[in-house]
């Protein structure tokens, strides 16, 4: 899915000519969105902890979780700003779109030694 989103972004900015000194970003917008989706799960579950009313939810527990939630919400705001700025930089040609495809080896029976060594023929 991430690679499909990256393809969409590449297509969005295909007509933009990057400036001569345009820089790369360390992660693509799709990978940034991936991080943001994981963050949303953390926020959801931390909000559950803050809202707990059972006997195991002490004031101390709730306060610790609220402090963590505050950090997560700050992170959300920062990542949203980063994504907005990245799209703006792409539009202006300040940064250039470049995507690296994932080359995962752990499930590949030809690349993962623990898989190809145990392969029965």
C-alpha positions as CSV (number, residue, x, y, z in Angstrom):
1,X,0.0,0.0,0.0
2,X,2.8,2.4,0.8
3,X,4.4,1.9,-2.6
4,X,1.0,2.6,-4.2
5,X,0.7,5.8,-2.3
6,X,4.2,6.8,-3.3
7,X,3.3,6.1,-7.0
8,X,0.3,8.4,-6.5
9,X,2.5,11.2,-5.1
10,X,5.0,10.8,-7.9
11,X,2.1,11.2,-10.4
12,X,0.9,14.3,-8.5
13,X,4.2,16.1,-8.9
14,X,5.3,14.7,-12.3
15,X,5.0,18.1,-14.0
16,X,7.1,19.9,-11.3
17,X,10.6,20.6,-12.4
18,X,12.8,20.4,-9.3
19,X,15.3,23.2,-8.8
20,X,18.9,22.5,-9.6
21,X,19.7,22.3,-5.8
22,X,16.5,20.5,-4.8
23,X,17.2,18.2,-1.9
24,X,15.8,14.7,-1.1
25,X,13.7,13.9,2.0
26,X,14.7,11.0,4.2
27,X,11.3,9.4,3.9
28,X,8.5,9.6,1.3
29,X,5.1,11.0,2.1
30,X,3.6,7.5,2.1
31,X,6.1,6.3,4.8
32,X,5.3,9.4,6.8
33,X,1.6,8.6,6.5
34,X,2.5,5.0,7.6
35,X,4.2,6.5,10.8
36,X,1.2,8.7,11.3
37,X,-1.3,5.8,11.2
38,X,0.7,3.9,13.8
39,X,0.8,7.1,15.9
40,X,-3.0,7.3,15.6
41,X,-3.3,3.8,17.1
42,X,-1.1,4.8,20.0
43,X,-3.2,7.9,20.6
44,X,-6.4,5.9,20.5
45,X,-5.2,3.4,23.1
46,X,-3.6,6.0,25.3
47,X,-6.9,7.9,25.3
48,X,-8.6,4.7,26.5
49,X,-6.1,4.6,29.4
50,X,-6.8,8.2,30.3
51,X,-10.5,7.6,30.3
52,X,-10.3,4.4,32.5
53,X,-12.6,4.3,35.5
54,X,-11.8,0.8,36.9
55,X,-9.9,0.3,40.2
56,X,-6.6,-0.4,38.4
57,X,-6.7,3.1,36.9
58,X,-5.1,5.0,39.8
59,X,-4.6,8.8,39.7
60,X,-0.9,8.2,39.1
61,X,-1.6,5.8,36.2
62,X,-4.0,8.3,34.6
63,X,-1.6,11.2,35.0
64,X,1.3,9.2,33.5
65,X,-0.9,8.2,30.6
66,X,-2.1,11.8,30.1
67,X,1.5,12.9,30.0
68,X,2.2,10.3,27.3
69,X,-0.9,11.3,25.4
70,X,0.3,14.9,25.4
71,X,3.5,13.9,23.8
72,X,1.7,11.7,21.2
73,X,-0.6,14.6,20.4
74,X,2.4,16.9,20.0
75,X,4.0,14.3,17.7
76,X,0.8,14.2,15.6
77,X,0.9,17.9,15.1
78,X,4.6,17.8,14.2
79,X,4.1,15.0,11.7
80,X,1.2,16.7,10.1
81,X,3.2,19.9,9.7
82,X,6.1,17.8,8.2
83,X,3.8,16.3,5.7
84,X,2.3,19.7,4.7
85,X,5.8,21.2,4.4
86,X,7.0,18.2,2.3
87,X,4.1,18.6,-0.2
88,X,4.7,22.4,-0.3
89,X,8.4,21.8,-1.0
90,X,7.6,19.3,-3.8
91,X,5.2,21.8,-5.4
92,X,7.9,24.6,-5.2
93,X,10.6,22.3,-6.5
94,X,12.6,22.8,-3.3
95,X,12.6,19.0,-2.8
96,X,12.5,16.3,-5.4
97,X,10.3,13.3,-5.3
98,X,12.3,10.1,-5.2
99,X,11.0,6.7,-4.0
100,X,13.0,3.7,-3.0
101,X,11.2,0.4,-3.3
102,X,11.2,-2.0,-0.4
103,X,13.4,-5.1,-0.8
104,X,12.4,-7.2,2.1
105,X,14.4,-10.4,2.4
106,X,12.9,-12.1,5.4
107,X,10.1,-13.9,3.6
108,X,11.9,-14.6,0.4
109,X,12.8,-18.2,0.2
110,X,15.7,-17.4,-2.2
111,X,17.3,-14.7,0.0
112,X,16.7,-15.7,3.6
113,X,19.2,-18.4,4.7
114,X,16.9,-19.8,7.3
115,X,14.3,-20.4,4.6
116,X,16.4,-21.7,1.7
117,X,18.7,-23.9,3.9
118,X,15.6,-25.7,5.3
119,X,13.9,-26.0,1.9
120,X,13.2,-29.6,1.0
121,X,13.5,-30.5,-2.6
